[in-house]
């Protein structure tokens, strides 16, 4: 995760203009290429962050193996953890990844993780594992992949890493493409399209989910995007091109408005204000769920945020504040479609705050060196779904990431989550506590 932290920070300071970050994950080689284009400036801290990002593309092959110990009073699943829980009781976690890109047109990655607690429960998970063919302007990826659409960093409305990676095919351009001269004022664009088969938990097993996104970067100060998510098909349901088109355009299946599927959409923007005494990044996303008319948003949700990549001239610290809501004029709408809920194996594909919720998020970091930092996070959520009582959660977490050498990495996490009226049941109060320490060795 520290690579994404450094990218956001450097872009907030006015660097890495060739990257578009509203569509994730990013390609390590493309990030390294952009970091290498920046001229060394008079700030050793900034130069160190650029050098760290360049390490991601230094070799055609790299891998990491790691493990650690942990404890929690309940084996819960943290937000944006790709569906992987913390150990229940005292336990351990082991993980690793492998990446190879021997040619510009060929790449492979594999990730795996296992968690076990002293209650005997074990969770093993194949993470992002895929084969990629093509070039930076057009890449076909097949396998298991994670998708994040939008500028939010604690969450996004349509797709995040809250659920486990999906299995399917994906077409995108990791390297933004510049518009030709007649419309060069539009800057560069990036596209993303995928189709995956998942279990949403609805009445139609093994349904299809499709996502698409188009983003523009007219200049280094602005990035805008439009995203769609569509669910359809499954056992006993149509899965043809006509069905896909009807959902895309918001058409109805019958006079009774029986839907062929579920559709979500959003637009977003990120603006960089290069104020010398205090650079600021502003961003927001606005979306609609279960559209019933062509290209018209209904049942709105939104989020917005402010990111300070430095605190005044002090570049070793940064601060983020983010707020979002899925409360609409109709209850139980966002992520809770009766036939195609926006979920994968019980985890919401979108924002971890969930349905009929309001969420406030703070995050602050202090860097010890260009690749190592301390962080603290505060996450507050109020949720009316499923009712009748309103669930309230307050979560505070802290941790560190430290690279002791080029190859040795350590990480620590601690979290405390206090909740009242869990699941809408009055009097169901409690707390979740967890701590984890891990270390890894990476060849690169």
C-alpha positions in Angstrom: 0.0 0.0 0.0 2.9 2.4 0.5 3.3 2.9 -3.2 -0.2 4.3 -3.5 0.5 6.5 -0.5 3.6 8.0 -2.1 1.9 8.5 -5.5 -1.0 10.5 -3.9 1.5 12.5 -1.9 3.8 13.3 -4.9 0.9 14.2 -7.1 -0.4 16.5 -4.5 3.0 18.2 -4.5 2.7 18.7 -8.3 4.7 15.8 -9.5 3.9 12.7 -11.6 1.5 14.5 -14.0 1.6 11.5 -16.4 -0.2 9.2 -14.0 -4.0 9.0 -13.7 -5.0 7.6 -10.4 -8.8 7.4 -10.4 -8.6 3.9 -11.9 -6.6 1.4 -9.8 -4.6 -0.9 -9.6 -1.7 0.8 -11.3 1.1 -1.0 -13.1 4.4 -0.9 -11.2 6.3 -0.5 -14.5 4.3 2.5 -15.6 4.6 4.1 -12.1 8.4 3.6 -12.2 8.6 5.1 -15.7 6.8 8.2 -14.6 8.9 8.6 -11.4 12.0 8.3 -13.5 10.9 11.2 -15.7 11.0 13.6 -12.7 14.2 15.6 -12.4 15.9 15.5 -9.0 15.0 18.5 -7.0 16.6 20.0 -3.9 14.5 18.1 -1.4 16.1 14.8 -0.4 12.8 13.5 1.0 10.9 14.0 -2.3 13.9 12.5 -4.2 13.8 9.5 -2.0 10.1 8.9 -2.6 10.7 9.0 -6.4 13.6 6.5 -6.1 11.4 4.2 -4.1 8.7 4.1 -6.8 11.4 3.5 -9.5 12.3 0.3 -7.7 9.0 -1.2 -8.8 10.2 -1.3 -12.4 13.8 -2.0 -11.7 13.6 -5.7 -12.5 11.6 -7.9 -14.9 10.9 -10.2 -11.9 10.3 -9.7 -8.2 8.6 -11.6 -5.4 7.9 -11.2 -1.7 7.3 -13.7 1.2 6.2 -12.7 4.6 4.3 -13.6 7.7 3.4 -12.3 11.1 1.4 -12.8 14.4 -1.8 -11.2 15.5 -4.6 -11.1 18.0 -8.2 -10.0 17.9 -11.2 -10.6 20.2 -13.2 -11.5 17.0 -12.1 -12.6 13.6 -13.8 -9.7 11.8 -13.0 -8.4 8.4 -11.5 -4.8 8.3 -12.7 -2.4 5.6 -10.9 -2.5 2.2 -9.0 -5.7 3.2 -10.0 -7.7 0.0 -12.3 -9.8 2.2 -9.5 -11.3 4.4 -10.2 -11.3 8.1 -7.8 -10.7 11.0 -6.9 -13.8 13.1 -9.6 -14.8 15.6 -7.9 -14.9 19.0 -4.1 -15.4 18.8 -3.0 -16.4 15.3 -0.8 -15.9 12.4 -0.8 -14.6 8.8 1.4 -15.7 5.9 1.4 -14.2 2.4 3.4 -13.7 -0.7 3.4 -12.4 -4.2 5.2 -12.9 -7.5 5.4 -10.6 -10.5 7.1 -11.1 -13.8 7.1 -8.9 -16.9 9.8 -10.4 -19.3 8.5 -8.4 -22.2 6.6 -5.2 -22.7 3.6 -7.2 -24.0 3.6 -9.9 -21.4 3.2 -9.9 -17.7 2.1 -12.3 -14.9 1.3 -11.8 -11.2 0.2 -14.0 -8.4 -0.7 -13.3 -4.7 -1.8 -15.5 -1.9 -2.6 -15.2 1.8 -3.6 -17.4 4.7 -4.9 -16.5 8.1 -5.5 -18.8 11.1 -6.6 -18.2 14.7 -6.5 -20.4 17.8 -10.2 -21.1 17.4 -9.2 -23.5 14.6 -10.6 -21.3 11.8 -8.4 -21.0 8.8 -8.9 -18.6 5.8 -6.9 -19.1 2.6 -7.2 -16.7 -0.3 -5.8 -16.5 -3.8 -5.4 -12.8 -4.3 -4.7 -10.8 -7.5 -3.5 -13.5 -9.9 -3.6 -12.8 -13.6 -2.0 -13.0 -17.0 -1.6 -9.8 -19.0 -1.1 -9.5 -22.8 -0.8 -6.4 -24.9 0.9 -3.0 -24.6 0.5 0.0 -22.2 -2.1 1.5 -24.5 -4.2 -1.7 -24.7 -3.9 -4.5 -22.3 -6.0 -7.7 -21.9 -5.9 -9.2 -18.4 -7.5 -12.5 -17.5 -7.6 -14.1 -14.0 -8.3 -12.7 -10.6 -8.0 -8.9 -10.2 -9.1 -6.0 -7.9 -10.7 -2.9 -9.2 -11.0 0.6 -7.7 -13.0 3.3 -9.5 -12.8 6.9 -8.2 -10.7 9.4 -6.3 -11.9 8.4 -2.8 -9.3 6.7 -0.7 -11.3 5.3 2.2 -13.9 4.2 -0.2 -15.6 4.7 -3.5 -19.3 4.3 -4.5 -19.0 1.5 -7.2 -15.8 -0.6 -6.8 -13.2 -0.8 -4.1 -11.0 -3.4 -2.5 -13.6 -4.1 0.2 -14.5 -7.5 -1.3 -12.2 -10.2 -2.6 -10.7 -9.9 -6.1 -13.1 -10.9 -8.9 -12.4 -13.6 -11.6 -12.9 -12.5 -15.2 -11.4 -10.5 -18.1 -10.3 -6.9 -18.2 -9.3 -4.5 -21.0 -7.6 -1.2 -20.2 -4.8 1.1 -21.0 -2.3 1.4 -18.0 -0.6 4.3 -19.8 -2.9 7.3 -20.5 -3.3 8.1 -24.2 -3.0 11.7 -25.4 -5.7 13.1 -27.6 -4.7 14.0 -31.1 -4.1 17.7 -32.0 -7.6 18.8 -33.1 -8.9 17.9 -29.6 -5.5 18.1 -27.7 -7.0 20.5 -25.2 -8.7 17.4 -23.6 -5.3 16.2 -22.5 -5.2 12.4 -22.1 -7.7 9.7 -21.4 -7.8 6.3 -19.8 -10.4 3.5 -20.3 -11.2 0.4 -18.3 -13.7 -2.4 -19.0 -14.1 -5.8 -17.3 -16.6 -8.7 -17.0 -16.5 -11.1 -14.1 -18.7 -13.9 -12.8 -19.4 -13.7 -9.1 -21.9 -14.9 -6.4 -23.8 -11.8 -5.2 -25.9 -13.8 -2.8 -29.1 -13.0 -4.7 -31.6 -15.4 -6.3 -29.5 -15.9 -9.4 -26.2 -17.7 -8.6 -23.1 -17.1 -10.6 -24.3 -13.9 -12.2 -22.2 -11.5 -14.3 -20.9 -8.2 -13.1 -19.5 -5.7 -15.6 -17.6 -2.4 -14.9 -16.5 0.4 -17.2 -14.8 3.7 -16.7 -13.6 6.5 -18.8 -11.3 9.2 -17.3 -9.9 12.4 -18.7 -6.9 14.5 -17.5 -7.0 17.8 -19.4 -4.0 19.1 -17.4 -2.0 18.3 -14.3 -4.5 20.0 -12.1 -7.7 18.2 -13.0 -8.8 14.6 -13.5 -12.5 13.7 -14.2 -14.1 10.3 -14.7 -17.4 8.5 -15.3 -18.0 4.9 -14.1 -20.7 2.2 -14.5 -21.4 -1.1 -12.8 -24.0 -3.6 -14.1 -25.2 -7.0 -12.7 -27.2 -9.4 -14.9 -27.5 -13.0 -15.9 -26.9 -16.0 -13.7 -28.8 -19.3 -13.6 -31.9 -19.1 -15.7 -31.4 -15.5 -16.9 -30.4 -14.0 -20.2 -26.7 -13.2 -20.7 -26.7 -11.9 -24.3 -25.6 -8.6 -25.8 -29.2 -7.3 -25.9 -29.5 -7.7 -22.1 -26.2 -5.9 -21.6 -27.4 -3.0 -23.8 -30.8 -2.7 -22.1 -29.2 -2.4 -18.7 -26.5 0.0 -20.0 -29.2 2.4 -21.4 -31.6 1.9 -18.4 -34.3 0.1 -20.3 -37.0 -1.9 -18.6 -37.8 -5.6 -19.2 -41.6 -5.2 -19.0 -44.4 -2.8 -18.3 -44.2 -3.7 -14.7 -40.6 -2.5 -14.6 -39.2 -6.0 -13.8 -35.5 -5.4 -14.3 -33.1 -7.5 -16.3 -30.4 -6.5 -13.9 -29.0 -3.9 -11.6 -27.2 -0.8 -12.7 -25.1 1.8 -10.8 -23.3 4.8 -12.1 -21.2 7.7 -10.9 -19.1 10.7 -12.0 -16.1 12.1 -10.2 -13.5 14.8 -10.2 -10.2 15.5 -8.5 -8.7 19.0 -8.5 -5.2 20.0 -7.4 -4.8 23.5 -6.1 -1.0 24.3 -6.3 -1.0 26.9 -3.5 2.7 27.4 -2.6 2.2 27.8 1.1 -0.3 24.9 1.3 -1.0 22.6 -1.6 -4.6 21.1 -1.5 -6.3 18.3 -3.4 -10.1 18.4 -3.5 -12.2 15.5 -4.9 -15.7 14.2 -5.0 -17.9 11.5 -6.5 -21.7 11.6 -7.1 -23.7 8.5 -8.1 -27.0 6.8 -8.7 -28.2 3.3 -7.9 -30.8 1.2 -9.8 -31.3 3.5 -12.8 -34.7 3.2 -14.5 -34.3 5.8 -17.3 -31.6 6.1 -19.9 -28.5 8.0 -18.7 -30.3 9.7 -15.8 -29.1 9.3 -12.3 -31.6 8.5 -9.6 -31.3 7.5 -5.9 -28.2 9.6 -5.3 -25.2 9.0 -3.0 -22.0 11.0 -2.8 -18.7 11.4 -1.2 -16.1 14.2 -1.0 -12.7 14.7 0.4 -9.8 17.1 1.1 -6.1 15.9 1.0 -3.2 18.0 2.3 0.0 16.4 0.9 2.0 18.5 3.3 1.3 20.6 6.3 2.5 23.9 5.2 6.1 23.6 4.2 6.5 20.4 6.3 6.4 17.6 3.7 6.9 14.7 6.0 3.3 15.0 7.2 0.0 14.8 5.4 -3.7 14.8 6.3 -6.9 13.5 4.7 -10.6 14.1 5.5 -13.3 12.3 3.7 -17.1 12.2 4.1 -19.7 10.1 2.2 -23.3 9.1 2.4 -25.6 6.4 0.8 -28.8 7.8 2.4 -31.5 8.4 -0.2 -35.1 9.3 -0.2 -35.9 5.6 -0.4 -34.6 3.2 2.2 -32.5 0.1 1.5 -31.4 1.1 -2.0 -27.6 1.3 -2.3 -26.0 -2.1 -2.6 -29.3 -3.9 -1.7 -31.0 -4.7 -5.1 -33.5 -7.6 -4.5 -32.2 -9.7 -7.4 -28.6 -8.5 -7.8 -27.1 -7.0 -4.6 -23.8 -5.2 -5.2 -21.9 -7.7 -3.2 -19.4 -10.6 -3.6 -19.4 -13.4 -1.1 -21.1 -11.2 1.5 -18.8 -8.2 1.1 -20.0 -5.0 -0.5 -18.2 -4.2 -3.7 -18.5 -0.5 -3.1 -18.0 1.7 -0.1 -17.5 -0.2 3.2 -19.9 2.1 5.0 -22.7 0.1 3.5 -26.4 0.9 2.9 -28.3 4.0 4.3 -25.1 5.1 5.9 -23.1 8.3 6.7 -19.3 8.0 7.1 -16.7 10.4 8.3 -13.0 9.5 7.9 -9.7 11.1 9.0 -6.2 10.0 8.2 -2.9 11.5 9.2 0.7 10.3 8.5 4.2 11.2 9.6 7.0 9.9 7.5 10.2 8.7 9.2 12.0 8.4 5.8 10.8 8.4 2.2 9.4 4.9 2.4 8.5 4.5 6.1 5.8 6.2 8.1 3.4 6.2 11.0 -0.3 6.6 10.5 -3.5 7.1 12.5 -7.1 6.8 11.2 -10.5 7.6 12.6 -13.6 6.2 11.0 -17.1 7.0 12.2 -20.3 5.4 10.6 -24.0 5.7 11.3 -26.1 3.2 9.4 -30.0 2.9 9.4 -30.0 -0.4 7.4 -31.4 -2.9 8.2 -33.0 -1.2 11.2 -35.1 -0.6 13.3 -32.3 0.9 15.5 -29.5 2.9 14.0 -26.1 1.2 14.1 -23.2 3.4 15.1 -19.5 2.6 14.9 -16.4 4.5 15.8 -13.1 2.9 14.7 -9.6 4.2 15.5 -6.6 2.5 14.0 -2.9 3.2 13.9 0.2 1.5 12.5 3.5 1.8 10.8 5.3 0.7 7.6 9.1 0.5 7.7 11.6 -0.5 5.1 14.8 -1.3 7.0 16.7 -2.2 3.9 16.0 -2.4 0.1 14.6 -5.9 0.7 13.3 -6.0 4.3 9.9 -4.6 5.2 8.0 -4.6 8.5 4.4 -3.5 9.3 2.3 -3.1 12.4 -1.4 -2.4 12.9 -3.6 -1.9 15.9 -7.4 -1.1 15.8 -10.2 -0.5 18.2 -13.8 -0.5 16.9 -16.7 0.4 19.3 -20.3 -0.2 18.1 -23.8 0.2 19.4 -27.0 -1.4 18.1 -25.1 -3.6 15.7 -27.2 -4.8 12.8 -30.0 -2.5 13.8 -30.7 -4.5 17.0 -31.2 -2.3 20.0 -28.8 -3.1 22.9 -26.4 -5.1 20.8 -23.3 -3.2 21.8 -19.7 -4.2 21.9 -16.2 -3.6 20.6 -13.6 -5.2 18.3 -9.9 -5.1 19.1 -7.0 -6.3 17.0 -3.2 -6.0 16.7 -0.9 -7.4 14.1 2.9 -7.4 13.5 4.5 -8.8 10.3 7.7 -8.8 8.4 8.6 -9.7 4.8 11.6 -10.1 2.5 11.4 -9.0 -1.1 13.6 -9.8 -4.0 13.9 -6.8 -6.3 
